[in-house]
Amino acid sequence: MLTQAEGAAPTRLRNWLTGARPKTLPVSFAPLAVGLAIAHSLGRVNWWHAALTVVFVLGFVIGTNFFNDYSDGIRGADDHRLGPARLVGSGQATPQQVFRSGAVLFLVGALAGTVLAVLVSWWLLALVVLCACGGWFYTGGPHPYGYHGFGELSIFLFHGVLFVCAPVYIQLGHVPLLAVAASLPVGFLACALITTNNLRDIPTDAAAGKNTLAVRTGAARTRRFYVLCVTAAFATGLLLALSRPWALLVLGAVPFAVFPVRRVLSRAGGRDLIPALEHTCLLLLAFGTLQAIGLAL
């Protein structure tokens, strides 16, 4: 029989893994895969640089998740959360512990980015600063932009444009137009993902003073915006077939879009939207994988 201390250790580990939000990592892996696929199709890929890029991105992304947990927790935005429990809001960890975790992960990301700057270009230090500021001020600081309706735009720029184009620049030393075009569908699906999350949290976010785009525009418009994002992702993805015929492979991701679109349009709310959120993650992962394969070919 496990003692209380022995039983608590796996529980704490499970709590911290949940705090890292592993189910949302497709929003990072998809753009990285697309960016590396483009670099592969246009030249050789330095896999050491690619590994450092993954560490750089994940350090800031997971670190941002912890900082988001910390900032929302101390503001009370997670006190009546409908989705998975957060560390600070649920009392599973202290704000100081969660803050330190975010800081350590930011440091890991910054170190990887600095090494890349030395190996590739000092301009990448600007990218390190941008990711650090974008991650912290999303929900941190006196005027977090995530509390003023700019979360979707941020996700589109960081998890779409930036995380597709950055790996290409690191590998090739420049950003071709193909990379910018390929970043758009990934960005739209990343935007759809956060839109689902914010749609679910409209009541609790509004009560906590977190004025997301969903809170500002209302549930009905948010549902239409979700469908618009998914539609735009497939439309821009198919346009790539004009120069890369294998880009048509993204049509294989259409079945993954059926369930979340139906669930969002069904006027489901609260916890009933959690499956739509999970399936939007699967859609992004499937779409990004197929787009990467198509562009690599």
Order of alpha helices (4+ residues) and beta strands (2+ residues): alpha-alpha-alpha-alpha-alpha-alpha-alpha-alpha-alpha-alpha-alpha-alpha-alpha-alpha
